[in-house]
Amino acid sequence: MGGKHEDALLLRRISRDAYGARGLYRRSIGSFSTALAEIGWLQEQLRAEHLAAHLAQRAILSEMQAQKYAELRGYSGKMTHQHAH
């Protein structure tokens, strides 16, 4: 479900996380706060893209496919499944 926008956000987040780890002892509290705020925003955007992909997927499924999908995901109570991503 990784669209171009989602992939770009993920790469940006990874690079920000890596930059923060490399600069741990050379950065100030203010710069960490700014970096953490940006990482939090990127995580929020990535989550929104992920959920939008789920909604878009549901929109193209037939009712029968949607029911099977819900069953396989554990939403119908017939199976237990943890969402792992």
HUVENMO-V141453 format. One record per residue. RES is the residue in one small letter. OMEGA is omega in degrees with one decimal (* if undefined). NEAR is the number of other ideal C-beta (glycine too) atoms within 12 Angstrom. D_FIRST is the distance of its C-alpha to the first C-alpha in Angstrom with 2 decimals. Layout:
RES;OMEGA;NEAR;D_FIRST + RES;OMEGA;NEAR;D_FIRST
This chain:
m;-176.8;19;0.00 + g;175.3;15;3.77 + g;-178.8;17;6.07 + k;-178.1;11;9.70 + h;-179.9;19;10.76 + e;179.2;24;8.54 + d;178.9;17;9.51 + a;178.1;17;12.97 + l;179.7;27;13.31 + l;178.6;24;12.53 + l;178.9;17;15.05 + r;179.1;21;17.44 + r;179.7;27;17.41 + i;-179.6;18;18.08 + s;177.6;18;20.84 + r;178.5;27;22.35 + d;-179.6;21;22.45 + a;178.5;15;24.07 + y;179.6;21;26.47 + g;-179.7;24;27.50 + a;-179.9;16;28.24 + r;-174.9;13;30.30 + g;-172.4;15;32.28 + l;-174.2;14;33.06 + y;-178.5;9;36.83 + r;-173.4;11;37.18 + r;179.6;17;35.53 + s;176.9;12;37.02 + i;179.7;9;35.99 + g;-179.8;10;35.28 + s;175.3;17;32.86 + f;179.3;20;31.10 + s;178.4;14;30.88 + t;-180.0;17;29.38 + a;179.9;26;26.84 + l;177.5;20;25.93 + a;179.2;16;25.62 + e;178.1;22;23.26 + i;177.3;26;21.11 + g;178.2;17;21.13 + w;179.2;18;20.14 + l;176.9;27;17.21 + q;178.3;21;16.07 + e;179.5;16;16.53 + q;179.1;21;14.54 + l;178.1;29;11.54 + r;178.5;19;11.95 + a;177.7;18;12.37 + e;179.8;25;9.14 + h;179.9;24;7.40 + l;177.2;18;9.94 + a;177.9;19;9.72 + a;176.5;21;6.26 + h;179.5;23;8.22 + l;178.6;15;11.16 + a;178.2;15;9.97 + q;-179.0;18;9.01 + r;-177.2;20;12.47 + a;-177.7;12;14.15 + i;179.8;13;13.78 + l;171.4;17;14.97 + s;179.9;11;18.71 + e;179.6;11;20.66 + m;178.0;10;21.22 + q;179.8;15;17.59 + a;177.9;20;16.84 + q;178.7;16;19.82 + k;177.6;16;18.81 + y;179.6;21;15.33 + a;178.7;21;17.32 + e;-179.3;17;19.81 + l;178.9;17;17.52 + r;179.5;22;15.92 + g;-178.0;15;19.55 + y;-175.9;18;19.86 + s;-179.8;15;22.78 + g;-179.9;10;24.98 + k;-179.6;13;25.42 + m;173.2;14;23.35 + t;-178.4;12;22.57 + h;176.3;16;19.22 + q;176.4;8;18.03 + h;-170.8;12;14.52 + a;177.9;6;14.18 + h;*;13;11.23
